[in-house]
């Protein structure tokens, strides 16, 4: 069997993950097929994906009947989600045993807790204790209150997927939280070799927001800069990653078995139909990274994606210049990424509320 395009991507050192999970994906054997044919070695998920899975078909009905006594929609959702996550974790366990940096499945804390450090930490620990698998990631938003929860979880020896990162500043703070957490873990006698983290750096949404602002400005110079910031932003983030995980401080942790917090490129589907549908994969290929993709991007890349080399390392000087060019036409980068973070938290929270409404409606339907 010829090596697929996604297997070629994997050979460059980039792990292929998918950004959705459902009982249908598991019970039909589709996830297993994707592991074999599409080089998939990890799974992330979110409330909107689960809501879609819950609303279609009846695969959750029997378990919903069993959970009738739970009453609280959040607890019902967690039971449903945990069963899917555990199934996926078991399926990916051989991948994890072969390579401890892959084979992960992510479940996220309640996004309405994004600005509550203690509640986020408590739920993250609860999820880790409930599921108790070495290849579990708990997703915590990379907000300012979330950073302390991330550090505390790492210090407690728990794997964390830092999500909703848009800005270079918050990405750097995420890496710092990871480093401090590892240092605290070591000081307490823990083993850093058993802890993993990824930083989910969102890509395409950056272009969506910036392009909207460039089009509002409307000048020829502004319009010429559309579709460029997302990739430039990620390339500089990767440079910051290389710097953060080098030098004496990192080497001391590395000597004890610690591994870096990998960059995970999220939101890599193309929102603008005028752009190449695999551009946010092709331009961010690089060693020790992850790209988590929706189904349509997986299929598109398998059909016509190009693996040209370590593209995340190319054009870094141009990426820095782009920030100056954007500022010159009136784009406030800090405001762009802050807007995206706030909107991201709100969208996740709204999706979670819709999900809970869906859980309540489904419970009523199956127990009527």
N, C-alpha and C positions, 0 to 999 in steps of 0.2 A: 504494500500500500504506500503510495507516494506521501511524502511529508506534507501536511497541510500548512497553509499560511500562518495559522495560529501556532502550530508547532515550531515554525521558523521563528516566530516572535518569542516563544518560550526559550528557544535556543540562544537568543541574545541576552537572556538573563531577566526577562520580564515575565512575571507570573500572570496568567490569564485567569481572572475571576469573573463571575457573573453577578449582576446586581439585582437578582430576584430569586425568590424561593416560594414554592407552593407545594401542597400535598400532591397535586397532579404531576408536577415535575418529578417528584420522588417516586410515586407509585406506578407511573407509566414506564419507568426506567429511563426517562429522558435525561435526567442529570447524569446517570451512569454513562449514557451514550456520549454526552458532551465531554465527560472526562476522558473518554477514549478517543473520540474523533476531533474534538475542538480544543484539546490541551487544557481544559478547565481544571484548576487545582484549588479553587476557593469560591465562597459564596458570601455576598452581602445582601441585606434585605432592609426593607423599610415599611412603615405602616400602609402607605398607599398601595404597595405591591400586595401586601397581605389582604387588604380590603378587596382588591380585585379578585384574588383567589377565593376568598370567602363567598363573594357574591355569585360566583359562577359554579354551577353544579352542586352536588350534595356530598362531597367527600368529607366534609366536617360535621355532617348531621349527627352521626352516631355519637361522636365525642361530645357534641353540644348537649345531647340528651343526658349523657353521664354527668355533665357539669351543671345541670339545672340548679343544684343546691348551692352553687357558688354565689349566685345572685349578682355580685359586682362584675360589671362588664370588663373592667381592666383585668381582673383575675381570670375570667373566662378566656380573654384574648391571650394572656400569658400562657395558660395551659395549652391552648391550641398551637401557639407559636413555638413553645418549647418542644412539643412533640415533633414538629417539622424539623426544628433545628437539631434535635438529638438524632433523628433519622439521617439527616444530611451529614452530621458529624461522624456518625458511624460509617457512612458510605465513604467519606473522605479520610477516615482514619489511616488506611494504608498509605495514602499520599503523605500524611503528616509523619508517619513512622519512617518513611523514606527520606523526607526532607522537612525538618522541624519548622521551616519558615512558611510552609504551605499546608494545604489541607484544612484551612480554617473556614468556619462559618461564623458570621456576625449576627448578633441580636442587639437591638438598641434599647437604651433606657427610655422611659417615657419622655418624649420631647418637650412636654410642658414643664419639665423640671430643669430646662436648659440654663436657667439663671439661679438655680438653688444648689449650692455646692454639696451640702450635707445630704439632701434627698437624692441627688444624683449618685453620690458615693454609695449610699446605703442600698439603692436599687441595683447598682452595678455589682456590689458584693453579693447581694441576694441571688442575682442571676447566675453568677459564677458558682455559688454554693449549690444552687438548685440543679444546674446542668452538670457541673463538675466533670468537664472533659478538658484535656490538655490543649485541644485544638479549637477552643471557643474564644472568640473575641466579643467583648461587650463594647458597643459603640457609645461614646460620650461626645457631645458637641464641643467643639473647640472655642467656646465662649470664655470670657474672663473668669466667671465663676466655675466653668467646667474645667479649667486648667488645674485648679487646686485638687478637684476630685480625681483628675487623671493622675497627677503626681501621687496622691494618696493611694490610689489603686495599684499603681506600679510598685510603690513602696511595700504594699501588702502582697506583692507577688502575683498580681492578676494581669492577664493580657487585655490590652485596650486598643480599640480602633478609634482614633480621634477623627470625628467627622465634622462636616460643615466648615472646612477651612477654605477661605477665599484669599486671605491677605498674606503677604510675605511675613508681616510682623507676627500674626497669630500662628503661622506655621513655625516660625523660629521659637516662639514661646511654647508651642507644643513639644518641640524637640528638647527645650530646656526643662520642661516639666518631666519628660521621660528621663532625662539625665539625672535630675535631682531625685526622682523616684528610685532609680537604680542605686544611686549613692546611699540613700536611706536604707534600701533593702540590704545592701552589703554591710552597712554599719550595724544592722540588726542581726547579722549572721545569715541572711538569706542568700540564695543562689541566683544570680542574675542570668545564668544560662537557661533558666526555665521560664523566663518572662519575655514576651514579645509585644511589639506595638507597631502599628502602621498609622501614617498620617494621611487621611483622605482629603486630598487637595482637589477642590472642584474646578473644572476646566471650562466647559462650554458656556455655562451661565455667565462667566466673566465677559465673554464676547457679546452675549445677548444684551446685557446691561450697558456695556460700553458703546456698542454699535447704536443703540437707541439714542444715547447722548450725542454721539458724533453726527447722526442724522439730524438731530435737532439743531446742532450748530450749522450744518449744511454747507460749509465752505469746501472748496476743492481739496484743500489740505486735510481737513477733518475727514471727509469721505474716503480719502485714500488710506486712512489708518484703520478702517473697519476690518474685523476678523483677524486681528493680530495680537491683541493683548493676552488672550487666554493662554496661548502657547508660550509667549514670552514670559508671562507670569510663572508658568510651571517650570520653564527652563531655569529661571533664576532661583526658584524654590529648590530645584535639584542641586544647583551650585551651593546653596546655603546648607543643604543636607550634607554634601561632601565635606564642607568646612566644619560643620558641627560634630561630625563623627570622624574627627582626625585630631592629632595633637595629644599632648600628655594626659589631659583630663580623660579623654575617651580611651586612650591606650591602657590606662589603669583599670578601667571597667572591662575593656575587651580582654585583658589578661585573665580576668576572672570568668570569662565565658560569655559576656554580654554581646548582643548583636544590635546593630543600628535600628532605629525606627524608620522603616522603609517608607518612601513616598508611594502612595496609592493614588493613581489618577482616577477620579470619580467624575460623574457627569460628562462622559466622553461620547455620548451620542451627539450628532450634529443637529442643532435646532434650526439653523438657517438653510433652507433647501438650495441656496446658491453656492454653499460651500461643499467641498467634497465630503461624502458621508462617513469617511473613515479618517479624516484629517487629524482628529484628536487622539488617534491611535498612532498613525504613521509618524507624526512629528514628535512623539514623546517616548520613543523606544530607547531603553537604556538598562544597564545592569542594575540588579538589586532593586527593581521597581515592580509595581503591580498596576495593571489596568483592569478595572472592574467595568464590564460592559453590559448593556441591555441586549436582549435577544436580537434585535434588528442590526445592531452593530457587529455582533458576533457573526451573523450570517453575511453581512456586507464585507467584512474583512476576509472571511473565508473565500468569498467570491472574487474579490479584486483588490484586497489590501496589499501594500508593498512594504517589505522589510528591507530598508536600504542601509541599515547600520544603526549606530547609536545616535539617533537624531536628537535626543535630548541634550547632547553635548555640543550640538552645532548651533551657530548663530547667537552665541551668548552676548557678544559685544553689541550685536544688532538689537538684542532684547533690551539691554540697558538703554540704548539710544531711543528705543521706542517710548520708554517712559518719559524721556525729555520731550519728544515730539508731541506726545499726548498732552503733556502739561502746557506746551506752547500754544495748542489750539483751544485750551480751556477745560480739559478733562482733569477732574480731581480724583486721582487714584484712590486715596484714602476714603473718600465718600462713596466711590463705586463699591469697594469691597465691604465697607460697613453696611451699606444698603443691602448688599447680597446676603451678608450674615443675618441681618435682622429678618429679611424676607425668608431666608432659608429656615430659620427657627420657626417663623410663623407658619410657613407652608407645612413643615413637619408636624407642628402642633394641630393645625387645621385637619390634616390628613388623619391624625390620631383620633381626633374627635369624630370625624366621619367614620372611621373604623369602629369606634365604640358604638356609634349609632347602628352600624351594620351588624355588629355582634348582638346587640339587643333585639333587633328585628329578626335576625336569624334564629335566636333563641326562642322567641315567641312563635315563630313559624314551625319549628321542629317539635315544640312541646305542646302545641295547640291540640 
